[in-house]
């Protein structure tokens, strides 16, 4: 017998033994079941986030601005042959503001958001020009005062919805409805006479200091309460750079303004003049933001607020009522902020 023949005989014997064993197992335990392939274990990926924007953002902001308030008081209907129309024009101009804010926003998985900020600071600088007219717009008084002290308080609350308008999620438009409160209080000091049309008969020659600049002569406090309708747009420009724009119309802007004239005993206790009216306005804001890390963000931008109204003027203690014309408030400035962003879903 050759080695080849011996090998074939051994293989045949092994095959017969395996067949006999399988037959014995079948007879003992029944027919074998079909084999099932078990897949190898693998990691199941999490579903994508429904809203890639962070769910929470909180931060602080510094806003430097310059603003003005101007309004006309028309008393001509009380004595058309005596008072001009307007009778008095007061212009608070070049008033510098320094404000600190806290802001936040929160979004759910579907992109519904709530955002807002609250801030306040101090006002300084600028001037008050107070002009008075007889009938025929003959200017019988024109005075200059310096603004110093007092401040501002304001807050905004908005509710809206993010809408992805395409470009691989890099452009989001977010319409909203909200509310804004904006208060400014300014104190004017001193009275210096300017040139008028009656050769200084009531105030004095131009340059005359009727009251020193250490004397507080008037305080003005304007308070706007407004409905906001607008939209925010967010554009992701580069990997870590984005632009955010915010534009809102104020279809209803309600004003309460209080004037306290400290050297007018004929007007009684202060505040001795109140103005009220319902007008309109708008608020604009644009900002570039850079993600320093996945959570920390720096931003810088520009903000402009404007509101105007007409209404009534109430001389509180004498109960006289005249017309308020063209009351306008505006403020323009730049800001910088730092924020922390995170998600919980």
PEMOLIN-V159282 format. One record per residue. N is the residue number from 1. RES is the residue in one letter. SS is DSSP state (hx for helix, st for strand, lp for the rest). PHI is phi as a letter, one per 20 degrees, with the letter a starting at -180 (999 if undefined). Layout:
N|RES|SS|PHI + N|RES|SS|PHI
//
This chain:
1|X|lp|999 + 2|X|lp|e + 3|X|hx|f + 4|X|hx|f + 5|X|hx|f + 6|X|hx|f + 7|X|hx|f + 8|X|hx|f + 9|X|hx|f + 10|X|hx|f + 11|X|hx|f + 12|X|hx|f + 13|X|hx|f + 14|X|hx|f + 15|X|hx|f + 16|X|hx|f + 17|X|hx|f + 18|X|hx|f + 19|X|hx|f + 20|X|hx|f + 21|X|hx|f + 22|X|hx|f + 23|X|hx|f + 24|X|hx|f + 25|X|hx|f + 26|X|hx|f + 27|X|hx|f + 28|X|hx|e + 29|X|hx|d + 30|X|lp|n + 31|X|lp|f + 32|X|lp|f + 33|X|lp|e + 34|X|lp|f + 35|X|lp|f + 36|X|lp|d + 37|X|lp|f + 38|X|lp|e + 39|X|lp|f + 40|X|lp|f + 41|X|lp|f + 42|X|lp|b + 43|X|lp|f + 44|X|lp|e + 45|X|lp|f + 46|X|lp|f + 47|X|lp|f + 48|X|lp|f + 49|X|lp|f + 50|X|lp|f + 51|X|lp|c + 52|X|lp|f + 53|X|lp|f + 54|X|lp|f + 55|X|lp|f + 56|X|st|c + 57|X|st|b + 58|X|st|c + 59|X|st|a + 60|X|st|c + 61|X|st|b + 62|X|st|d + 63|X|st|c + 64|X|st|d + 65|X|st|b + 66|X|st|c + 67|X|st|b + 68|X|st|b + 69|X|st|c + 70|X|st|c + 71|X|st|b + 72|X|st|d + 73|X|st|d + 74|X|st|d + 75|X|lp|d + 76|X|lp|f + 77|X|lp|f + 78|X|lp|f + 79|X|lp|b + 80|X|lp|g + 81|X|lp|e + 82|X|lp|d + 83|X|st|e + 84|X|st|e + 85|X|st|c + 86|X|st|f + 87|X|st|e + 88|X|st|c + 89|X|st|c + 90|X|st|d + 91|X|st|c + 92|X|st|e + 93|X|st|c + 94|X|st|m + 95|X|st|e + 96|X|st|e + 97|X|st|c + 98|X|st|c + 99|X|st|c + 100|X|st|d + 101|X|st|c + 102|X|st|d + 103|X|st|c + 104|X|st|b + 105|X|st|b + 106|X|st|c + 107|X|st|c + 108|X|lp|e + 109|X|lp|f + 110|X|lp|e + 111|X|lp|n + 112|X|st|f + 113|X|st|c + 114|X|st|c + 115|X|st|b + 116|X|st|a + 117|X|st|b + 118|X|st|c + 119|X|st|b + 120|X|st|a + 121|X|st|a + 122|X|st|d + 123|X|st|d + 124|X|st|b + 125|X|st|m + 126|X|st|n + 127|X|st|b + 128|X|st|d + 129|X|st|d + 130|X|st|d + 131|X|st|d + 132|X|st|c + 133|X|st|c + 134|X|st|e + 135|X|lp|g + 136|X|lp|n + 137|X|lp|l + 138|X|st|e + 139|X|st|f + 140|X|st|d + 141|X|st|b + 142|X|st|b + 143|X|st|c + 144|X|st|d + 145|X|st|c + 146|X|st|e + 147|X|st|e + 148|X|st|b + 149|X|st|n + 150|X|st|m + 151|X|st|a + 152|X|st|c + 153|X|st|c + 154|X|st|b + 155|X|st|b + 156|X|st|c + 157|X|st|c + 158|X|st|c + 159|X|st|c + 160|X|st|b + 161|X|st|b + 162|X|st|f + 163|X|st|c + 164|X|st|f + 165|X|lp|e + 166|X|lp|o + 167|X|lp|l + 168|X|lp|l + 169|X|lp|m + 170|X|lp|e + 171|X|st|c + 172|X|st|c + 173|X|st|d + 174|X|st|c + 175|X|st|f + 176|X|st|b + 177|X|st|c + 178|X|st|b + 179|X|st|b + 180|X|st|c + 181|X|st|d + 182|X|st|b + 183|X|st|c + 184|X|st|c + 185|X|st|c + 186|X|st|c + 187|X|st|d + 188|X|st|d + 189|X|st|c + 190|X|st|m + 191|X|st|c + 192|X|st|d + 193|X|st|f + 194|X|lp|d + 195|X|lp|f + 196|X|lp|c + 197|X|lp|e + 198|X|lp|c + 199|X|lp|l + 200|X|lp|m + 201|X|lp|f + 202|X|lp|d + 203|X|lp|d + 204|X|lp|p + 205|X|lp|f + 206|X|lp|g + 207|X|lp|n + 208|X|lp|f + 209|X|st|e + 210|X|st|f + 211|X|st|c + 212|X|st|f + 213|X|st|f + 214|X|st|e + 215|X|st|d + 216|X|st|f + 217|X|st|d + 218|X|st|b + 219|X|st|c + 220|X|st|c + 221|X|st|c + 222|X|st|d + 223|X|st|c + 224|X|st|d + 225|X|st|c + 226|X|st|c + 227|X|st|e + 228|X|st|d + 229|X|st|c + 230|X|st|a + 231|X|st|b + 232|X|st|d + 233|X|st|c + 234|X|st|c + 235|X|st|c + 236|X|st|e + 237|X|lp|e + 238|X|lp|c + 239|X|lp|g + 240|X|lp|c + 241|X|st|d + 242|X|st|b + 243|X|st|c + 244|X|st|c + 245|X|st|c + 246|X|st|c + 247|X|st|c + 248|X|st|c + 249|X|st|e + 250|X|st|d + 251|X|st|f + 252|X|st|c + 253|X|st|c + 254|X|st|e + 255|X|st|d + 256|X|st|c + 257|X|st|c + 258|X|st|d + 259|X|st|d + 260|X|st|d + 261|X|st|e + 262|X|lp|e + 263|X|lp|d + 264|X|lp|c + 265|X|hx|f + 266|X|hx|f + 267|X|hx|e + 268|X|lp|n + 269|X|lp|f + 270|X|lp|e + 271|X|lp|f + 272|X|lp|d + 273|X|st|c + 274|X|st|c + 275|X|st|d + 276|X|st|c + 277|X|st|a + 278|X|st|c + 279|X|st|c + 280|X|st|b + 281|X|st|r + 282|X|st|b + 283|X|st|c + 284|X|st|c + 285|X|st|b + 286|X|st|c + 287|X|st|b + 288|X|st|e + 289|X|st|c + 290|X|st|c + 291|X|st|e + 292|X|lp|f + 293|X|lp|c + 294|X|lp|f + 295|X|lp|d + 296|X|st|e + 297|X|st|c + 298|X|st|d + 299|X|st|b + 300|X|st|b + 301|X|st|a + 302|X|st|c + 303|X|st|c + 304|X|st|c + 305|X|st|c + 306|X|st|b + 307|X|st|b + 308|X|st|b + 309|X|st|a + 310|X|st|d + 311|X|st|r + 312|X|st|c + 313|X|st|d + 314|X|st|d + 315|X|st|e + 316|X|lp|g + 317|X|lp|e + 318|X|lp|e + 319|X|lp|m + 320|X|st|f + 321|X|st|c + 322|X|st|c + 323|X|st|e + 324|X|st|d + 325|X|st|c + 326|X|st|l + 327|X|st|f + 328|X|st|c + 329|X|st|c + 330|X|st|b + 331|X|st|b + 332|X|st|c + 333|X|st|a + 334|X|st|d + 335|X|st|b + 336|X|st|c + 337|X|st|b + 338|X|st|c + 339|X|st|b + 340|X|st|d + 341|X|st|c + 342|X|st|b + 343|X|lp|c + 344|X|lp|c + 345|X|lp|d
//
